[in-house]
Each structure stands twice: as C-alpha cells, then as structure tokens.
Amino acid sequence: LLFFLHRLPYFSTSSFIRRLPPVLGYSVERELKPKWEYLQKVCDFNTFEVVRFPAYFSYPLERVIKSRYEYLRDEKGLPLQLF
C-alpha cells in the first residue's frame, strides 16, 4: 500500500489518508490499482484531480465509477471534470 501511495507527493499522501482512512485496509491489486488506472487512463484525470477527491477509491469500480462516468460522458455530454 505504501509503495502504491508513494507515487503521490508527500503532502498529498498524508492528505489522501487523512481524508479516506479506510484506504489503509484496501487491496492495492484488487481495488486501488484498477481504479487509479481507470481514472487516469480512461477518464484522463491527472494525479491532482484523483487525489483531491479520494472518495473515488471507496466506490465500486464497475457499478459506480464506470457507469457514472459513461453516463455523464455519453448521455449528458458533461465535461469530464464534473464527474
């Protein structure tokens, strides 16, 4: 987990954990890494956008993150930053 969070600048890591304490119990391989990759590669969010709202990592990827992103993008045509 710490290796995964090490990608973030120090101040972001501490803020990230402070804002979402349960992240310390999340599986990197099953939960954090797939969500991080989706948010950065598909949603095209930069590190700052992902870190400023750590609650993304508390949502189920398939059922919530992907479905909401695709709905807002495809049906509503909203800017991606509003997701």
MARTI-478422 format. One record per atom (N, C-alpha, C, CB): z, x, y; residue in one letter; atom name. Coordinates in pm, whole numbers. Glycine has a CB too. Example, Ala and Ser with C-alpha at 12.3 -4.5 7.8 and 13.67 -1.06 7.14 Angstrom:
2
<node z="780" x="1319" y="-569" residuo="A" atomo="N"/>
<node z="780" x="1230" y="-450" residuo="A" atomo="CA"/>
<node z="780" x="1320" y="-330" residuo="A" atomo="C"/>
<node z="905" x="1131" y="-447" residuo="A" atomo="CB"/>
<node z="708" x="1285" y="-225" residuo="S" atomo="N"/>
<node z="714" x="1367" y="-106" residuo="S" atomo="CA"/>
<node z="787" x="1290" y="3" residuo="S" atomo="C"/>
<node z="572" x="1408" y="-60" residuo="S" atomo="CB"/>
// end
This chain:
83
<node z="0" x="84" y="-120" residuo="L" atomo="N"/>
<node z="0" x="0" y="0" residuo="L" atomo="CA"/>
<node z="0" x="87" y="125" residuo="L" atomo="C"/>
<node z="122" x="-95" y="0" residuo="L" atomo="CB"/>
<node z="84" x="188" y="127" residuo="L" atomo="N"/>
<node z="90" x="274" y="246" residuo="L" atomo="CA"/>
<node z="-41" x="349" y="267" residuo="L" atomo="C"/>
<node z="205" x="373" y="235" residuo="L" atomo="CB"/>
<node z="-105" x="391" y="159" residuo="F" atomo="N"/>
<node z="-235" x="457" y="171" residuo="F" atomo="CA"/>
<node z="-336" x="362" y="233" residuo="F" atomo="C"/>
<node z="-284" x="506" y="33" residuo="F" atomo="CB"/>
<node z="-333" x="237" y="192" residuo="F" atomo="N"/>
<node z="-425" x="136" y="248" residuo="F" atomo="CA"/>
<node z="-397" x="115" y="397" residuo="F" atomo="C"/>
<node z="-411" x="3" y="171" residuo="F" atomo="CB"/>
<node z="-271" x="98" y="432" residuo="L" atomo="N"/>
<node z="-234" x="74" y="572" residuo="L" atomo="CA"/>
<node z="-249" x="199" y="658" residuo="L" atomo="C"/>
<node z="-91" x="23" y="579" residuo="L" atomo="CB"/>
<node z="-259" x="314" y="595" residuo="H" atomo="N"/>
<node z="-273" x="440" y="668" residuo="H" atomo="CA"/>
<node z="-403" x="444" y="748" residuo="H" atomo="C"/>
<node z="-268" x="557" y="571" residuo="H" atomo="CB"/>
<node z="-499" x="362" y="713" residuo="R" atomo="N"/>
<node z="-625" x="355" y="790" residuo="R" atomo="CA"/>
<node z="-600" x="313" y="934" residuo="R" atomo="C"/>
<node z="-722" x="257" y="724" residuo="R" atomo="CB"/>
<node z="-493" x="239" y="955" residuo="L" atomo="N"/>
<node z="-463" x="186" y="1088" residuo="L" atomo="CA"/>
<node z="-391" x="291" y="1171" residuo="L" atomo="C"/>
<node z="-379" x="58" y="1078" residuo="L" atomo="CB"/>
<node z="-411" x="290" y="1301" residuo="P" atomo="N"/>
<node z="-331" x="379" y="1386" residuo="P" atomo="CA"/>
<node z="-183" x="347" y="1366" residuo="P" atomo="C"/>
<node z="-371" x="365" y="1536" residuo="P" atomo="CB"/>
<node z="-96" x="446" y="1386" residuo="Y" atomo="N"/>
<node z="48" x="428" y="1360" residuo="Y" atomo="CA"/>
<node z="104" x="303" y="1426" residuo="Y" atomo="C"/>
<node z="125" x="549" y="1407" residuo="Y" atomo="CB"/>
<node z="75" x="283" y="1554" residuo="F" atomo="N"/>
<node z="130" x="167" y="1624" residuo="F" atomo="CA"/>
<node z="79" x="37" y="1564" residuo="F" atomo="C"/>
<node z="96" x="174" y="1772" residuo="F" atomo="CB"/>
<node z="-43" x="37" y="1513" residuo="S" atomo="N"/>
<node z="-98" x="-83" y="1451" residuo="S" atomo="CA"/>
<node z="-34" x="-110" y="1317" residuo="S" atomo="C"/>
<node z="-248" x="-70" y="1436" residuo="S" atomo="CB"/>
<node z="-5" x="-4" y="1241" residuo="T" atomo="N"/>
<node z="58" x="-20" y="1111" residuo="T" atomo="CA"/>
<node z="195" x="-85" y="1126" residuo="T" atomo="C"/>
<node z="70" x="115" y="1040" residuo="T" atomo="CB"/>
<node z="274" x="-34" y="1216" residuo="S" atomo="N"/>
<node z="409" x="-88" y="1235" residuo="S" atomo="CA"/>
<node z="402" x="-231" y="1289" residuo="S" atomo="C"/>
<node z="490" x="1" y="1332" residuo="S" atomo="CB"/>
<node z="312" x="-257" y="1380" residuo="S" atomo="N"/>
<node z="295" x="-392" y="1433" residuo="S" atomo="CA"/>
<node z="246" x="-488" y="1326" residuo="S" atomo="C"/>
<node z="197" x="-391" y="1551" residuo="S" atomo="CB"/>
<node z="154" x="-440" y="1244" residuo="F" atomo="N"/>
<node z="98" x="-520" y="1135" residuo="F" atomo="CA"/>
<node z="210" x="-563" y="1039" residuo="F" atomo="C"/>
<node z="-11" x="-440" y="1059" residuo="F" atomo="CB"/>
<node z="294" x="-470" y="999" residuo="I" atomo="N"/>
<node z="403" x="-500" y="907" residuo="I" atomo="CA"/>
<node z="508" x="-589" y="973" residuo="I" atomo="C"/>
<node z="468" x="-371" y="856" residuo="I" atomo="CB"/>
<node z="537" x="-563" y="1097" residuo="R" atomo="N"/>
<node z="636" x="-643" y="1170" residuo="R" atomo="CA"/>
<node z="589" x="-788" y="1184" residuo="R" atomo="C"/>
<node z="663" x="-582" y="1308" residuo="R" atomo="CB"/>
<node z="459" x="-808" y="1203" residuo="R" atomo="N"/>
<node z="406" x="-943" y="1222" residuo="R" atomo="CA"/>
<node z="382" x="-1016" y="1091" residuo="R" atomo="C"/>
<node z="277" x="-935" y="1300" residuo="R" atomo="CB"/>
<node z="369" x="-940" y="980" residuo="L" atomo="N"/>
<node z="347" x="-1002" y="850" residuo="L" atomo="CA"/>
<node z="426" x="-925" y="743" residuo="L" atomo="C"/>
<node z="194" x="-1004" y="815" residuo="L" atomo="CB"/>
<node z="559" x="-939" y="743" residuo="P" atomo="N"/>
<node z="641" x="-864" y="647" residuo="P" atomo="CA"/>
<node z="603" x="-884" y="500" residuo="P" atomo="C"/>
<node z="783" x="-902" y="665" residuo="P" atomo="CB"/>
<node z="557" x="-1003" y="459" residuo="P" atomo="N"/>
<node z="522" x="-1019" y="317" residuo="P" atomo="CA"/>
<node z="409" x="-927" y="270" residuo="P" atomo="C"/>
<node z="481" x="-1162" y="292" residuo="P" atomo="CB"/>
<node z="336" x="-866" y="364" residuo="V" atomo="N"/>
<node z="227" x="-776" y="327" residuo="V" atomo="CA"/>
<node z="278" x="-662" y="238" residuo="V" atomo="C"/>
<node z="158" x="-718" y="452" residuo="V" atomo="CB"/>
<node z="405" x="-629" y="251" residuo="L" atomo="N"/>
<node z="462" x="-521" y="170" residuo="L" atomo="CA"/>
<node z="463" x="-555" y="21" residuo="L" atomo="C"/>
<node z="604" x="-492" y="217" residuo="L" atomo="CB"/>
<node z="452" x="-683" y="-12" residuo="G" atomo="N"/>
<node z="450" x="-724" y="-152" residuo="G" atomo="CA"/>
<node z="311" x="-760" y="-203" residuo="G" atomo="C"/>
<node z="541" x="-841" y="-171" residuo="G" atomo="CB"/>
<node z="210" x="-751" y="-120" residuo="Y" atomo="N"/>
<node z="75" x="-788" y="-160" residuo="Y" atomo="CA"/>
<node z="9" x="-677" y="-242" residuo="Y" atomo="C"/>
<node z="-11" x="-819" y="-37" residuo="Y" atomo="CB"/>
<node z="-74" x="-718" y="-334" residuo="S" atomo="N"/>
<node z="-152" x="-623" y="-413" residuo="S" atomo="CA"/>
<node z="-268" x="-571" y="-329" residuo="S" atomo="C"/>
<node z="-204" x="-689" y="-545" residuo="S" atomo="CB"/>
<node z="-281" x="-440" y="-324" residuo="V" atomo="N"/>
<node z="-390" x="-380" y="-248" residuo="V" atomo="CA"/>
<node z="-524" x="-415" y="-313" residuo="V" atomo="C"/>
<node z="-373" x="-226" y="-238" residuo="V" atomo="CB"/>
<node z="-534" x="-397" y="-443" residuo="E" atomo="N"/>
<node z="-661" x="-419" y="-513" residuo="E" atomo="CA"/>
<node z="-701" x="-566" y="-521" residuo="E" atomo="C"/>
<node z="-652" x="-362" y="-654" residuo="E" atomo="CB"/>
<node z="-606" x="-655" y="-541" residuo="R" atomo="N"/>
<node z="-638" x="-797" y="-558" residuo="R" atomo="CA"/>
<node z="-641" x="-876" y="-428" residuo="R" atomo="C"/>
<node z="-539" x="-860" y="-650" residuo="R" atomo="CB"/>
<node z="-563" x="-834" y="-329" residuo="E" atomo="N"/>
<node z="-552" x="-915" y="-208" residuo="E" atomo="CA"/>
<node z="-598" x="-845" y="-81" residuo="E" atomo="C"/>
<node z="-411" x="-957" y="-191" residuo="E" atomo="CB"/>
<node z="-541" x="-731" y="-52" residuo="L" atomo="N"/>
<node z="-569" x="-667" y="77" residuo="L" atomo="CA"/>
<node z="-710" x="-609" y="87" residuo="L" atomo="C"/>
<node z="-470" x="-557" y="102" residuo="L" atomo="CB"/>
<node z="-749" x="-530" y="-9" residuo="K" atomo="N"/>
<node z="-880" x="-464" y="-2" residuo="K" atomo="CA"/>
<node z="-997" x="-563" y="3" residuo="K" atomo="C"/>
<node z="-897" x="-372" y="-122" residuo="K" atomo="CB"/>
<node z="-1001" x="-666" y="-84" residuo="P" atomo="N"/>
<node z="-1113" x="-761" y="-75" residuo="P" atomo="CA"/>
<node z="-1118" x="-835" y="59" residuo="P" atomo="C"/>
<node z="-1103" x="-862" y="-188" residuo="P" atomo="CB"/>
<node z="-1003" x="-871" y="113" residuo="K" atomo="N"/>
<node z="-1000" x="-942" y="241" residuo="K" atomo="CA"/>
<node z="-1043" x="-849" y="354" residuo="K" atomo="C"/>
<node z="-859" x="-999" y="269" residuo="K" atomo="CB"/>
<node z="-992" x="-726" y="352" residuo="W" atomo="N"/>
<node z="-1029" x="-628" y="455" residuo="W" atomo="CA"/>
<node z="-1180" x="-605" y="454" residuo="W" atomo="C"/>
<node z="-955" x="-494" y="431" residuo="W" atomo="CB"/>
<node z="-1236" x="-585" y="337" residuo="E" atomo="N"/>
<node z="-1380" x="-559" y="327" residuo="E" atomo="CA"/>
<node z="-1462" x="-680" y="372" residuo="E" atomo="C"/>
<node z="-1417" x="-523" y="183" residuo="E" atomo="CB"/>
<node z="-1419" x="-799" y="336" residuo="Y" atomo="N"/>
<node z="-1492" x="-919" y="378" residuo="Y" atomo="CA"/>
<node z="-1487" x="-934" y="530" residuo="Y" atomo="C"/>
<node z="-1432" x="-1045" y="311" residuo="Y" atomo="CB"/>
<node z="-1368" x="-919" y="587" residuo="L" atomo="N"/>
<node z="-1353" x="-936" y="731" residuo="L" atomo="CA"/>
<node z="-1433" x="-831" y="809" residuo="L" atomo="C"/>
<node z="-1206" x="-928" y="770" residuo="L" atomo="CB"/>
<node z="-1441" x="-710" y="757" residuo="Q" atomo="N"/>
<node z="-1514" x="-605" y="829" residuo="Q" atomo="CA"/>
<node z="-1664" x="-606" y="801" residuo="Q" atomo="C"/>
<node z="-1457" x="-470" y="794" residuo="Q" atomo="CB"/>
<node z="-1702" x="-627" y="676" residuo="K" atomo="N"/>
<node z="-1844" x="-616" y="641" residuo="K" atomo="CA"/>
<node z="-1921" x="-746" y="662" residuo="K" atomo="C"/>
<node z="-1859" x="-573" y="499" residuo="K" atomo="CB"/>
<node z="-1865" x="-857" y="622" residuo="V" atomo="N"/>
<node z="-1936" x="-985" y="634" residuo="V" atomo="CA"/>
<node z="-1913" x="-1047" y="771" residuo="V" atomo="C"/>
<node z="-1891" x="-1083" y="523" residuo="V" atomo="CB"/>
<node z="-1788" x="-1055" y="811" residuo="C" atomo="N"/>
<node z="-1756" x="-1115" y="941" residuo="C" atomo="CA"/>
<node z="-1784" x="-1020" y="1057" residuo="C" atomo="C"/>
<node z="-1610" x="-1158" y="943" residuo="C" atomo="CB"/>
<node z="-1801" x="-893" y="1026" residuo="D" atomo="N"/>
<node z="-1829" x="-790" y="1126" residuo="D" atomo="CA"/>
<node z="-1716" x="-776" y="1227" residuo="D" atomo="C"/>
<node z="-1958" x="-822" y="1198" residuo="D" atomo="CB"/>
<node z="-1592" x="-794" y="1182" residuo="F" atomo="N"/>
<node z="-1475" x="-774" y="1267" residuo="F" atomo="CA"/>
<node z="-1441" x="-626" y="1267" residuo="F" atomo="C"/>
<node z="-1354" x="-861" y="1219" residuo="F" atomo="CB"/>
<node z="-1408" x="-572" y="1383" residuo="N" atomo="N"/>
<node z="-1364" x="-433" y="1386" residuo="N" atomo="CA"/>
<node z="-1215" x="-426" y="1352" residuo="N" atomo="C"/>
<node z="-1391" x="-369" y="1525" residuo="N" atomo="CB"/>
<node z="-1164" x="-306" y="1338" residuo="T" atomo="N"/>
<node z="-1024" x="-288" y="1297" residuo="T" atomo="CA"/>
<node z="-929" x="-359" y="1392" residuo="T" atomo="C"/>
<node z="-989" x="-140" y="1290" residuo="T" atomo="CB"/>
<node z="-953" x="-349" y="1521" residuo="F" atomo="N"/>
<node z="-865" x="-414" y="1618" residuo="F" atomo="CA"/>
<node z="-859" x="-564" y="1595" residuo="F" atomo="C"/>
<node z="-912" x="-384" y="1760" residuo="F" atomo="CB"/>
<node z="-972" x="-628" y="1573" residuo="E" atomo="N"/>
<node z="-975" x="-773" y="1551" residuo="E" atomo="CA"/>
<node z="-898" x="-813" y="1426" residuo="E" atomo="C"/>
<node z="-1117" x="-822" y="1542" residuo="E" atomo="CB"/>
<node z="-910" x="-735" y="1322" residuo="V" atomo="N"/>
<node z="-840" x="-765" y="1197" residuo="V" atomo="CA"/>
<node z="-690" x="-744" y="1214" residuo="V" atomo="C"/>
<node z="-893" x="-676" y="1082" residuo="V" atomo="CB"/>
<node z="-651" x="-635" y="1278" residuo="V" atomo="N"/>
<node z="-510" x="-602" y="1292" residuo="V" atomo="CA"/>
<node z="-437" x="-694" y="1389" residuo="V" atomo="C"/>
<node z="-495" x="-459" y="1338" residuo="V" atomo="CB"/>
<node z="-505" x="-742" y="1489" residuo="R" atomo="N"/>
<node z="-435" x="-827" y="1588" residuo="R" atomo="CA"/>
<node z="-394" x="-962" y="1532" residuo="R" atomo="C"/>
<node z="-523" x="-848" y="1710" residuo="R" atomo="CB"/>
<node z="-451" x="-1001" y="1417" residuo="F" atomo="N"/>
<node z="-412" x="-1126" y="1353" residuo="F" atomo="CA"/>
<node z="-391" x="-1100" y="1203" residuo="F" atomo="C"/>
<node z="-520" x="-1237" y="1375" residuo="F" atomo="CB"/>
<node z="-278" x="-1038" y="1168" residuo="P" atomo="N"/>
<node z="-254" x="-1002" y="1028" residuo="P" atomo="CA"/>
<node z="-240" x="-1122" y="936" residuo="P" atomo="C"/>
<node z="-131" x="-918" y="1019" residuo="P" atomo="CB"/>
<node z="-222" x="-1240" y="990" residuo="A" atomo="N"/>
<node z="-209" x="-1359" y="906" residuo="A" atomo="CA"/>
<node z="-335" x="-1383" y="823" residuo="A" atomo="C"/>
<node z="-180" x="-1482" y="992" residuo="A" atomo="CB"/>
<node z="-449" x="-1323" y="862" residuo="Y" atomo="N"/>
<node z="-568" x="-1333" y="777" residuo="Y" atomo="CA"/>
<node z="-534" x="-1297" y="633" residuo="Y" atomo="C"/>
<node z="-680" x="-1241" y="830" residuo="Y" atomo="CB"/>
<node z="-448" x="-1198" y="617" residuo="F" atomo="N"/>
<node z="-417" x="-1147" y="485" residuo="F" atomo="CA"/>
<node z="-325" x="-1239" y="405" residuo="F" atomo="C"/>
<node z="-356" x="-1012" y="496" residuo="F" atomo="CB"/>
<node z="-270" x="-1340" y="468" residuo="S" atomo="N"/>
<node z="-185" x="-1435" y="396" residuo="S" atomo="CA"/>
<node z="-264" x="-1554" y="343" residuo="S" atomo="C"/>
<node z="-72" x="-1484" y="487" residuo="S" atomo="CB"/>
<node z="-390" x="-1566" y="384" residuo="Y" atomo="N"/>
<node z="-474" x="-1678" y="340" residuo="Y" atomo="CA"/>
<node z="-554" x="-1640" y="216" residuo="Y" atomo="C"/>
<node z="-569" x="-1721" y="453" residuo="Y" atomo="CB"/>
<node z="-579" x="-1738" y="127" residuo="P" atomo="N"/>
<node z="-665" x="-1711" y="11" residuo="P" atomo="CA"/>
<node z="-808" x="-1680" y="57" residuo="P" atomo="C"/>
<node z="-666" x="-1833" y="-87" residuo="P" atomo="CB"/>
<node z="-866" x="-1576" y="2" residuo="L" atomo="N"/>
<node z="-999" x="-1532" y="44" residuo="L" atomo="CA"/>
<node z="-1106" x="-1637" y="18" residuo="L" atomo="C"/>
<node z="-1036" x="-1404" y="-25" residuo="L" atomo="CB"/>
<node z="-1120" x="-1680" y="-104" residuo="E" atomo="N"/>
<node z="-1228" x="-1774" y="-139" residuo="E" atomo="CA"/>
<node z="-1209" x="-1911" y="-75" residuo="E" atomo="C"/>
<node z="-1236" x="-1788" y="-290" residuo="E" atomo="CB"/>
<node z="-1089" x="-1965" y="-90" residuo="R" atomo="N"/>
<node z="-1066" x="-2103" y="-49" residuo="R" atomo="CA"/>
<node z="-1053" x="-2122" y="102" residuo="R" atomo="C"/>
<node z="-942" x="-2153" y="-115" residuo="R" atomo="CB"/>
<node z="-998" x="-2024" y="170" residuo="V" atomo="N"/>
<node z="-974" x="-2042" y="313" residuo="V" atomo="CA"/>
<node z="-1062" x="-1953" y="400" residuo="V" atomo="C"/>
<node z="-828" x="-2014" y="343" residuo="V" atomo="CB"/>
<node z="-1052" x="-1823" y="383" residuo="I" atomo="N"/>
<node z="-1121" x="-1732" y="474" residuo="I" atomo="CA"/>
<node z="-1273" x="-1751" y="467" residuo="I" atomo="C"/>
<node z="-1085" x="-1587" y="441" residuo="I" atomo="CB"/>
<node z="-1329" x="-1741" y="347" residuo="K" atomo="N"/>
<node z="-1474" x="-1753" y="335" residuo="K" atomo="CA"/>
<node z="-1524" x="-1892" y="375" residuo="K" atomo="C"/>
<node z="-1517" x="-1722" y="192" residuo="K" atomo="CB"/>
<node z="-1457" x="-1995" y="328" residuo="S" atomo="N"/>
<node z="-1505" x="-2131" y="358" residuo="S" atomo="CA"/>
<node z="-1497" x="-2163" y="507" residuo="S" atomo="C"/>
<node z="-1425" x="-2234" y="279" residuo="S" atomo="CB"/>
<node z="-1391" x="-2122" y="574" residuo="R" atomo="N"/>
<node z="-1380" x="-2147" y="719" residuo="R" atomo="CA"/>
<node z="-1481" x="-2066" y="797" residuo="R" atomo="C"/>
<node z="-1239" x="-2114" y="767" residuo="R" atomo="CB"/>
<node z="-1496" x="-1940" y="760" residuo="Y" atomo="N"/>
<node z="-1592" x="-1856" y="829" residuo="Y" atomo="CA"/>
<node z="-1733" x="-1913" y="816" residuo="Y" atomo="C"/>
<node z="-1587" x="-1712" y="775" residuo="Y" atomo="CB"/>
<node z="-1773" x="-1947" y="695" residuo="E" atomo="N"/>
<node z="-1907" x="-2000" y="672" residuo="E" atomo="CA"/>
<node z="-1927" x="-2135" y="743" residuo="E" atomo="C"/>
<node z="-1933" x="-2015" y="522" residuo="E" atomo="CB"/>
<node z="-1825" x="-2220" y="743" residuo="Y" atomo="N"/>
<node z="-1835" x="-2348" y="812" residuo="Y" atomo="CA"/>
<node z="-1854" x="-2328" y="962" residuo="Y" atomo="C"/>
<node z="-1711" x="-2433" y="785" residuo="Y" atomo="CB"/>
<node z="-1770" x="-2246" y="1021" residuo="L" atomo="N"/>
<node z="-1780" x="-2223" y="1166" residuo="L" atomo="CA"/>
<node z="-1911" x="-2156" y="1204" residuo="L" atomo="C"/>
<node z="-1662" x="-2139" y="1214" residuo="L" atomo="CB"/>
<node z="-1957" x="-2065" y="1122" residuo="R" atomo="N"/>
<node z="-2081" x="-1994" y="1150" residuo="R" atomo="CA"/>
<node z="-2203" x="-2084" y="1128" residuo="R" atomo="C"/>
<node z="-2092" x="-1870" y="1061" residuo="R" atomo="CB"/>
<node z="-2209" x="-2151" y="1014" residuo="D" atomo="N"/>
<node z="-2329" x="-2227" y="976" residuo="D" atomo="CA"/>
<node z="-2335" x="-2368" y="1033" residuo="D" atomo="C"/>
<node z="-2337" x="-2235" y="827" residuo="D" atomo="CB"/>
<node z="-2223" x="-2436" y="1033" residuo="E" atomo="N"/>
<node z="-2223" x="-2576" y="1076" residuo="E" atomo="CA"/>
<node z="-2198" x="-2592" y="1226" residuo="E" atomo="C"/>
<node z="-2119" x="-2654" y="999" residuo="E" atomo="CB"/>
<node z="-2110" x="-2511" y="1279" residuo="K" atomo="N"/>
<node z="-2072" x="-2525" y="1420" residuo="K" atomo="CA"/>
<node z="-2140" x="-2424" y="1511" residuo="K" atomo="C"/>
<node z="-1923" x="-2512" y="1433" residuo="K" atomo="CB"/>
<node z="-2192" x="-2317" y="1452" residuo="G" atomo="N"/>
<node z="-2259" x="-2216" y="1533" residuo="G" atomo="CA"/>
<node z="-2167" x="-2148" y="1631" residuo="G" atomo="C"/>
<node z="-2373" x="-2277" y="1607" residuo="G" atomo="CB"/>
<node z="-2039" x="-2140" y="1599" residuo="L" atomo="N"/>
<node z="-1942" x="-2079" y="1690" residuo="L" atomo="CA"/>
<node z="-1949" x="-1927" y="1685" residuo="L" atomo="C"/>
<node z="-1802" x="-2127" y="1656" residuo="L" atomo="CB"/>
<node z="-1915" x="-1864" y="1794" residuo="P" atomo="N"/>
<node z="-1907" x="-1717" y="1793" residuo="P" atomo="CA"/>
<node z="-1806" x="-1671" y="1689" residuo="P" atomo="C"/>
<node z="-1868" x="-1663" y="1933" residuo="P" atomo="CB"/>
<node z="-1837" x="-1563" y="1622" residuo="L" atomo="N"/>
<node z="-1752" x="-1515" y="1514" residuo="L" atomo="CA"/>
<node z="-1611" x="-1481" y="1559" residuo="L" atomo="C"/>
<node z="-1815" x="-1396" y="1452" residuo="L" atomo="CB"/>
<node z="-1593" x="-1439" y="1683" residuo="Q" atomo="N"/>
<node z="-1461" x="-1400" y="1730" residuo="Q" atomo="CA"/>
<node z="-1366" x="-1519" y="1739" residuo="Q" atomo="C"/>
<node z="-1473" x="-1335" y="1865" residuo="Q" atomo="CB"/>
<node z="-1419" x="-1640" y="1739" residuo="L" atomo="N"/>
<node z="-1332" x="-1758" y="1748" residuo="L" atomo="CA"/>
<node z="-1274" x="-1795" y="1613" residuo="L" atomo="C"/>
<node z="-1409" x="-1876" y="1805" residuo="L" atomo="CB"/>
<node z="-1321" x="-1734" y="1505" residuo="F" atomo="N"/>
<node z="-1269" x="-1763" y="1372" residuo="F" atomo="CA"/>
<node z="-1128" x="-1724" y="1365" residuo="F" atomo="C"/>
<node z="-1348" x="-1694" y="1264" residuo="F" atomo="CB"/>
// end
